[in-house]
Amino acid sequence: MNNGNYLDLIVTFEKGIVIIFLGDGNGSFILSDAANTGVASIPCSIALTDFNSDNCLDFVIADRAENTIVILFLETVMDNYQTK
């Protein structure tokens, strides 16, 4: 997520909570950022790609409760997601 050389982790929870952890290279993860897709949301799948061609990974989340998708755009290399 931060263009580092380590694997990162994205975790979703009911009530629309999405938490991003960055790999530290030692097998641990550091809390980086959080986003919310909505209180009634139940995220069930995540896919990563560069949707807006800005060389930063964005992610799309499928919402089982509302039968919709939410795209979170990474505005900078490290954090600051914007929901669309």
N, C-alpha and C positions, 0 to 999 in steps of 0.2 A: 504493500500500500504506500510505503514511503520511498519507493525506488531503492531500497536497501538490498543487500545480498542475502537476507534472512527471510524465512517463511513467516508470514503474519497470520493472524487468526481473527475471524469475524464470528461472533456468537449472537444468535437471535433468541428472544424470549417472547412469551405471550405478552399482550398489552403493547406490542410494537417496539420493544426495546431492542436496539442493535448496538453491540459493543465491539469496538475494534482494539485489538491488542497487537503491538508490534514485536516481532521476534528480536531478542537481544544477542543472538549468536551463541548463547550458552545453554540453549534448550529451555529457556524461560521466556515469558512474554510480559511486556510492560503495557499497562492501560494507556491507550492513546486518545481515544475519542468515543463519543456515544451519539446516537441519533435515535429519533423516535418516529415511527411510521404511523402512529395514531393509536389511541387508547383501545379502540375496538379491533385493532389489527392482530392477526396471528400469523407472523412470518413463518413460511414453511420451506422456502428454497432461496438460495442466493446464487447469482452468477456475476462474474467479474469481466469487464472489458473496458476499453476506452471509448465510450459512447460518443463523446464530443470532440474527439481527435486533438486533445490538448496534451497528450503524452502522460496523463495521469489515469490510473485505474479508477473507474467508477463501478458502482454495483447496482444491480436490479434485484429487488426482493419480491417474491410472490407472496401475496396475502391470501391465506386460505379463508379467513372470515369474511372478507369483502369481495373475494374473487377479482382482485385487481393486482397490479404491479406498482411498485414504487421505485423510481430511479434516483439514486443518491449520487450527485456529481461531486467529485473531488476537485475543489477549486485551487488548491495548492498541493505541493508534493506531500506535506505532512498531515494536514487535517482540514477542517472547515468544509463539511459536507453540506450540500444544498439539496433539499428535497424537491423533486419535480413530479 
